[in-house]
C-alpha cells in the first residue's frame, strides 16, 4: 500500500488540518480521509495524519507500506526512535 499525507495550518501555530489517501501497489485509489487537530501546528497535524493511515492499513492486514509526506520532520519522527521526552512522543505509536 502507498500512503500519501499532507497537512496544513492557516498560521503556524493555528487551525491545523490534515488529509491523505491510500493506493494499492498498482496505484489504484483505495481510501481517503481528512480531519482537524484544532489549534496546533503543522508538525502535529502531519504526525496525526500519518499515524491514522498507518493504523488503518495495519488493521486491514497490510504489512508493507510506502509512506509519502512533504514534511521530513514527520517522516524522521515516525521512522526513528524518539526520546520519551519529545513533545509529540504520545502521538507516535509503535509501528
GROMACS elastic network, one bead per residue, 0.5 to 0.9 nm:
[ bonds ]
;  ai    aj funct       b0    kb
    1    22     6  0.66835   500
    1    23     6  0.57818   500
    1    25     6  0.55555   500
    1    26     6  0.88981   500
    1    27     6  0.86163   500
    1    57     6  0.77849   500
    1    62     6  0.71193   500
    1    63     6  0.84303   500
    1    64     6  0.65310   500
    1    65     6  0.50218   500
    1    66     6  0.63100   500
    1    67     6  0.85270   500
    2    21     6  0.83207   500
    2    22     6  0.56562   500
    2    23     6  0.51328   500
    2    24     6  0.60616   500
    2    25     6  0.67219   500
    2    27     6  0.77501   500
    2    64     6  0.88007   500
    2    65     6  0.58761   500
    2    67     6  0.59536   500
    2    68     6  0.77195   500
    3    20     6  0.72567   500
    3    21     6  0.60366   500
    3    23     6  0.66322   500
    3    24     6  0.88842   500
    3    50     6  0.80446   500
    3    53     6  0.69668   500
    3    54     6  0.80041   500
    3    65     6  0.71255   500
    3    66     6  0.60253   500
    3    68     6  0.59783   500
    3    69     6  0.84530   500
    4    19     6  0.85142   500
    4    20     6  0.53782   500
    4    21     6  0.54345   500
    4    22     6  0.64678   500
    4    23     6  0.83876   500
    4    50     6  0.82118   500
    4    53     6  0.87011   500
    4    66     6  0.86198   500
    4    67     6  0.60977   500
    4    69     6  0.61102   500
    5    18     6  0.73607   500
    5    19     6  0.58355   500
    5    21     6  0.66612   500
    5    22     6  0.88561   500
    5    46     6  0.73389   500
    5    49     6  0.63322   500
    5    50     6  0.62667   500
    5    53     6  0.82782   500
    5    67     6  0.79500   500
    5    68     6  0.63860   500
    5    69     6  0.52786   500
    5    70     6  0.78002   500
    6    17     6  0.86659   500
    6    18     6  0.57028   500
    6    19     6  0.55060   500
    6    20     6  0.60873   500
    6    45     6  0.84480   500
    6    46     6  0.65286   500
    6    49     6  0.74177   500
    6    50     6  0.86078   500
    6    68     6  0.87573   500
    6    69     6  0.61806   500
    6    70     6  0.67628   500
    6    71     6  0.81986   500
    7    16     6  0.74050   500
    7    17     6  0.57595   500
    7    19     6  0.64140   500
    7    20     6  0.86023   500
    7    42     6  0.62310   500
    7    43     6  0.80812   500
    7    44     6  0.88450   500
    7    45     6  0.56348   500
    7    46     6  0.51782   500
    7    47     6  0.88793   500
    7    49     6  0.74073   500
    7    69     6  0.87085   500
    7    70     6  0.85136   500
    7    71     6  0.85688   500
    8    11     6  0.86386   500
    8    12     6  0.87435   500
    8    15     6  0.83282   500
    8    16     6  0.56994   500
    8    17     6  0.54198   500
    8    18     6  0.62058   500
    8    19     6  0.88797   500
    8    41     6  0.82875   500
    8    42     6  0.58110   500
    8    45     6  0.71965   500
    8    46     6  0.81078   500
    9    12     6  0.59285   500
    9    13     6  0.69968   500
    9    14     6  0.57962   500
    9    15     6  0.54267   500
    9    17     6  0.63359   500
    9    18     6  0.87798   500
    9    39     6  0.87840   500
    9    40     6  0.80675   500
    9    41     6  0.66404   500
    9    42     6  0.59145   500
    9    45     6  0.83275   500
   10    13     6  0.79426   500
   10    14     6  0.57713   500
   10    15     6  0.57698   500
   10    16     6  0.69123   500
   11    15     6  0.70558   500
   11    16     6  0.82726   500
   11    41     6  0.80389   500
   11    42     6  0.88639   500
   12    15     6  0.81409   500
   12    16     6  0.82130   500
   12    40     6  0.75465   500
   12    41     6  0.52804   500
   12    42     6  0.65021   500
   13    16     6  0.76688   500
   13    39     6  0.69263   500
   13    40     6  0.52374   500
   13    42     6  0.71390   500
   14    38     6  0.78338   500
   14    40     6  0.54941   500
   14    41     6  0.61929   500
   14    42     6  0.85271   500
   15    36     6  0.78125   500
   15    37     6  0.75697   500
   15    38     6  0.53751   500
   15    40     6  0.62384   500
   15    41     6  0.76477   500
   16    35     6  0.88456   500
   16    36     6  0.59111   500
   16    37     6  0.56135   500
   16    38     6  0.56502   500
   16    39     6  0.59754   500
   16    40     6  0.57057   500
   16    41     6  0.60587   500
   16    42     6  0.63599   500
   16    44     6  0.81633   500
   16    45     6  0.60611   500
   17    34     6  0.74478   500
   17    35     6  0.56624   500
   17    37     6  0.58419   500
   17    38     6  0.73382   500
   17    40     6  0.89652   500
   17    42     6  0.79944   500
   17    45     6  0.58522   500
   17    46     6  0.84202   500
   17    49     6  0.86364   500
   18    33     6  0.83775   500
   18    34     6  0.54903   500
   18    35     6  0.55122   500
   18    36     6  0.62407   500
   18    37     6  0.79528   500
   18    42     6  0.88218   500
   18    45     6  0.57759   500
   18    46     6  0.66790   500
   18    48     6  0.78567   500
   18    49     6  0.57934   500
   19    32     6  0.74801   500
   19    33     6  0.55190   500
   19    35     6  0.64250   500
   19    36     6  0.88197   500
   19    46     6  0.88469   500
   19    49     6  0.64297   500
   20    31     6  0.84533   500
   20    32     6  0.56521   500
   20    33     6  0.55610   500
   20    34     6  0.64365   500
   20    49     6  0.69656   500
   20    50     6  0.80596   500
   20    53     6  0.76000   500
   21    29     6  0.75253   500
   21    30     6  0.74854   500
   21    31     6  0.55885   500
   21    33     6  0.64362   500
   21    34     6  0.88926   500
   21    53     6  0.79839   500
   22    27     6  0.88511   500
   22    28     6  0.85193   500
   22    29     6  0.62851   500
   22    30     6  0.54528   500
   22    31     6  0.51690   500
   22    32     6  0.63000   500
   22    53     6  0.76549   500
   22    57     6  0.85981   500
   23    26     6  0.75584   500
   23    27     6  0.52117   500
   23    28     6  0.51683   500
   23    30     6  0.51370   500
   23    31     6  0.71531   500
   24    27     6  0.52637   500
   24    28     6  0.54615   500
   24    29     6  0.67343   500
   24    30     6  0.66139   500
   25    28     6  0.74633   500
   27    30     6  0.89390   500
   29    32     6  0.81945   500
   33    49     6  0.88366   500
   33    53     6  0.86443   500
   34    49     6  0.80064   500
   35    49     6  0.82362   500
   36    39     6  0.87105   500
   36    45     6  0.76074   500
   37    40     6  0.66759   500
   37    41     6  0.87417   500
   37    44     6  0.77316   500
   37    45     6  0.62200   500
   37    48     6  0.79470   500
   40    43     6  0.84891   500
   40    44     6  0.66496   500
   40    45     6  0.75243   500
   41    44     6  0.55219   500
   41    45     6  0.65274   500
   41    46     6  0.88726   500
   42    45     6  0.50849   500
   42    46     6  0.61220   500
   42    47     6  0.86750   500
   42    71     6  0.89406   500
   43    46     6  0.51151   500
   43    47     6  0.62049   500
   43    48     6  0.85062   500
   43    71     6  0.78397   500
   43    73     6  0.74135   500
   43    74     6  0.65191   500
   43    88     6  0.89332   500
   44    47     6  0.53356   500
   44    48     6  0.61133   500
   44    49     6  0.86388   500
   44    74     6  0.85596   500
   44    88     6  0.72795   500
   44    91     6  0.84038   500
   45    48     6  0.51321   500
   45    49     6  0.61400   500
   45    50     6  0.87214   500
   46    49     6  0.51892   500
   46    50     6  0.62640   500
   46    51     6  0.85887   500
   46    69     6  0.79520   500
   46    70     6  0.89703   500
   46    71     6  0.72843   500
   46    73     6  0.89973   500
   46    74     6  0.61569   500
   47    50     6  0.53194   500
   47    51     6  0.60750   500
   47    52     6  0.85631   500
   47    74     6  0.56451   500
   47    75     6  0.82591   500
   47    77     6  0.80493   500
   47    78     6  0.74854   500
   47    88     6  0.83938   500
   47    91     6  0.71114   500
   47    92     6  0.75399   500
   48    51     6  0.53084   500
   48    52     6  0.61979   500
   48    53     6  0.88095   500
   48    91     6  0.68630   500
   48    92     6  0.84909   500
   49    52     6  0.52960   500
   49    53     6  0.64716   500
   49    54     6  0.88033   500
   50    53     6  0.52428   500
   50    54     6  0.61700   500
   50    55     6  0.85561   500
   50    67     6  0.80247   500
   50    68     6  0.89170   500
   50    69     6  0.81561   500
   50    74     6  0.81730   500
   50    75     6  0.87008   500
   50    78     6  0.83328   500
   51    54     6  0.50906   500
   51    55     6  0.59866   500
   51    56     6  0.84599   500
   51    78     6  0.81570   500
   51    91     6  0.77388   500
   51    92     6  0.71476   500
   51    93     6  0.75026   500
   52    55     6  0.52317   500
   52    56     6  0.61262   500
   52    57     6  0.87042   500
   53    56     6  0.50795   500
   53    57     6  0.62011   500
   53    58     6  0.85914   500
   54    57     6  0.52188   500
   54    58     6  0.61207   500
   54    59     6  0.85782   500
   54    65     6  0.78986   500
   54    67     6  0.86632   500
   54    95     6  0.80873   500
   55    58     6  0.51462   500
   55    59     6  0.60828   500
   55    60     6  0.85540   500
   55    93     6  0.89352   500
   55    95     6  0.85236   500
   56    59     6  0.52704   500
   56    60     6  0.62726   500
   56    61     6  0.88476   500
   56    62     6  0.88631   500
   57    60     6  0.50575   500
   57    61     6  0.64157   500
   57    62     6  0.52758   500
   57    63     6  0.75475   500
   57    65     6  0.80541   500
   58    61     6  0.50573   500
   58    62     6  0.51852   500
   58    63     6  0.61946   500
   58    95     6  0.89535   500
   59    62     6  0.74367   500
   62    65     6  0.73000   500
   67    75     6  0.83409   500
   68    71     6  0.87971   500
   68    75     6  0.82614   500
   69    72     6  0.71626   500
   69    74     6  0.76057   500
   69    75     6  0.70924   500
   70    74     6  0.85809   500
   70    75     6  0.88339   500
   71    74     6  0.54582   500
   71    75     6  0.67298   500
   71    76     6  0.89703   500
   72    75     6  0.51402   500
   72    76     6  0.62194   500
   72    77     6  0.86558   500
   73    76     6  0.51544   500
   73    77     6  0.61605   500
   73    78     6  0.86421   500
   74    77     6  0.52002   500
   74    78     6  0.61903   500
   74    79     6  0.85413   500
   75    78     6  0.52755   500
   75    79     6  0.59758   500
   75    80     6  0.83672   500
   76    79     6  0.52922   500
   76    80     6  0.57941   500
   76    81     6  0.87652   500
   76    82     6  0.89379   500
   77    80     6  0.57188   500
   77    81     6  0.73044   500
   77    82     6  0.63902   500
   77    88     6  0.88871   500
   77    89     6  0.85797   500
   77    92     6  0.77806   500
   78    81     6  0.78986   500
   78    82     6  0.82396   500
   78    92     6  0.64744   500
   78    93     6  0.84776   500
   78    94     6  0.87597   500
   78    95     6  0.83394   500
   79    82     6  0.89193   500
   79    95     6  0.85176   500
   82    85     6  0.81699   500
   82    86     6  0.67932   500
   82    89     6  0.68282   500
   82    92     6  0.86183   500
   83    86     6  0.54072   500
   83    89     6  0.73358   500
   84    87     6  0.84641   500
   84    88     6  0.89528   500
   84    89     6  0.60333   500
   84    90     6  0.84185   500
   85    88     6  0.84723   500
   85    89     6  0.70968   500
   86    89     6  0.53169   500
   86    90     6  0.85255   500
   87    90     6  0.78399   500
   88    91     6  0.55119   500
   88    92     6  0.70119   500
   89    92     6  0.52704   500
   89    93     6  0.81200   500
   90    93     6  0.72411   500
   92    95     6  0.84315   500
